[in-house]
Amino acid sequence: MKVLTGGFLLLALVLQPCMAATVEVLDFDSAAEEQRYTALIDELRCMVCQNQNLADSNAALARDLRERTYKMIRGGNSDQEIVDYMVERYGDFVMYRPPLKSTTYLLWFGPLIFLSLAIVTFFVYARRSRNREVPVLSYAERQKAQQMLDE
């Protein structure tokens, strides 16, 4: 069985189309610039993938945003200016940790609200099913039901 599974795995790997992973080679003036770049692309979300940061995403938009971040760092922009640019363009959702303000309350508290609603719904359902009485048929009613089923 292990040989068969290994054979399928090998076949899948051989038949899988090669994905060209691009390696970005960037030149920085200092290690501090490189650390700023790395920190920024780790904190900014890919708007295509939404579950990955810019550093981990291979989407075309993520590549463009990484390039834009690099150019802004090289152009002398501060981290805050770069984040402000991204937020202005894509909204607060572009940040993994958006600021707490009225427009982001749903991002911050939405999961807690949905969890609370699920818990309340569960307990209401459980209480109703526990309080539900099962009808008990008398002997005569059971005999009548059996006669109806036999016919």
N, C-alpha and C positions, 0 to 999 in steps of 0.2 A: 504494500500500500504506500509506503514511504517513497519507493522508487517511482511509482505512478505520479504521486503528488510532486515530487522533485522534477519529473519530466515535464509536467504541465507548467511548472514555475519557470523552468529553463526555456520552454517553448514560448511562453508569454514574454519573457525578457528578450528573446531573440527577435520575435515578431513585432515587438513594441517599436514604434517609430522613434528615431533618435530625436531628442529635444535639444536644440542648440541653446546651451546656457551661456549667456553673455557675461563676460567678466569686465566690470567697469574699472578702468585704470585711471585714477584721479591723482593729480599732483597738487599737493598742499604746500604752503610756505612753511608751516610749522605743525608740530604734533597737536598743538592746541586747536588749530583749525580742523584737523582731521577728527579730533574728539568731538568738537562741536557738530560737525557734519554727521558723525555716527549717532550722537545723541538725538539730533533733530530727526533723522530718518527713522530712528527707533520709536520716537514719540508721535510721529504723524501717521495717520491711518490711510491705507490705500482706498480710494473711493470706489474702485471697481471691485476689489476683493472684499472689502469691509471687515474682514476678519484677520487681516494681516497688516503689518506696518509697511512703510515704504521700503525698508531694508529687505524684507522677506518676499515681497511681491515681484513677480515677473511681468505684470501687466504693463502695457505701453504707457498708460497714464502714470503709473508708479515710476517708470524710467524717466519720463518727462519731469515729474516732480522732484526726483532725486537730482536731475541735471539742473533744474531751476534752483534748488537749494544750494547746490555746489556753486553755481554762478553768483548767487546772492552772498554767500560766505566770502567768495573771492572778491566780490565787489565791495566788501566792507560793511555789509548789513549786519545788524545785531541779531541775536537769536529771536528776540521779541519782534523785531521788524519782519523776520521771515515767517514766524508763526502768525502774526497779524495779516500778512499777505495771504497766507494759505486759508486762514479763517474768513477773510473778506471774500475770497474766491469760492470756497467750498463750504463755508459754514462751520459751526462749532463741532460738528460730527467728525471733522478731519483730525481732531485731537483725540487720543485715547482717554485722556482725562479732561473733558471739557469743563469750563468754569461753571460754578453753581449760580445760575441766574434764571429768571422766569422762563426764558425760552429753552432751557435745558432741564427743567424739572422732570420732564417725562424720561429723559435719558438717565437721570440719576435715580428717580424713585419709581419708575415704571415697573421694573422687575419685582420690587417689594410690594407694589400694589397688586400685581397679578398673582404673586405668591399668596398674599393675604386673601384675595378673592377665592383662590383655589382651596385654601384651608377652610374658610367659612363655608364654601359650597360642600366640601367633604363632610363637615360636621353636621350641617343641616340635613344632608342626605342620610347620614348615618342615624341621626336622631329620628327622622321620619320612618326609616325602615325598621328601627327598633320598636317604635310605638305602634306600628301597624299590627292589627290583630288578624290572626289567621282564622277564617270562619270555620267553625266546627259543625259538621253535619250530624244530624240525629240519625239514629239507626234507620228510621223510616225513609229519610231523605237519601241515605246511602243505598238502600234497597231500590228505591225508585230510580236513582241514577244508574245503578247496575242493570236494571231492566231496560232502560233506554239505550244503554250501550250494547246490550245483547241483541236488541232488535235491529 
